Amino acid sequence: MKGRTANFWTVILWVPYFILYIYIIASLFPITYGGDAPNPVTGLFVIVGLMVFPVYILIINIIGLPSNDETIKII
């Protein structure tokens, strides 16, 4: 699978799944009581998480790329 770049699309394509997930959770579990609302610092964690997550996926994809070295055959 030389030259495969499809896994780098996961860096971008996680956004629609994230939006869909948030929409479904907000629809199924609405906050109806004001005491259940998260504190303001939670928003900072979400912002940092949104910035770090694509980098995390990119690193995982880079680690998963096959190297040019030949694999060692056990049998």
N, C-alpha and C positions, 0 to 999 in steps of 0.2 A: 504494500500500500504506500509506495513511494510517492512523495509529492502531495499527500493528502492534507488539505487545508480545511476540510469541513468541520473539524473539531474546534477550530478557532471561531466559528460562527456562534458557539455557545457563549462566548464573551458578550455578544450582543443580544442573542435571542433569549436570554434569561429574563429580560425586561418584560415582555408580554406575559410570561408565566407569572412573574411577580405581581403585576397589576391584576391579573385574573385571580390570583390567590387572595390578594388583599380585598378585592371586591366581594368574593365569595364569603370570606370570613366576616367582613363588615355587614353583609346581608343576613347571614345566619345568626350572628351574635352581636346585635347592635348594643351600644352603650346607652342604656335608658336611665341609669342612675348616675348623677354627677360625681359621686364618690368613687366610681369605677374608672374615671378618666385618668390616664397616666400623667405623671408629673412632667414638667417642662424638660428636664434633663434627658428623659427618654427619647425625645426628638433628636438630641445630639447623637445619641447612640445609633439611631436609625440612619442619620445622615452619614456618619462615619462608616457604618456597615454597608450602605449603598455605594460608597466610594471604594471600599476595599474589596467587595465581593467580585467585581469583574477582574481585578488583578489576581485574586485567588484562583479563579477559574483559568485565567491565562497561564499561571504558573503550573497548575495541575496538567493542563494540556501540553505544555512544553516538556514537563517531566515524562509524560506518556508517549512522546514522540520516539520512534525507533531510531537507534543510532546507526551509523554507517558500519560499525563493527559487525562481524559475523557472530551469530549466536553459537554457543557451545552445545553440541549435540550429545545428549547423555547416552543414547542408544545408537 
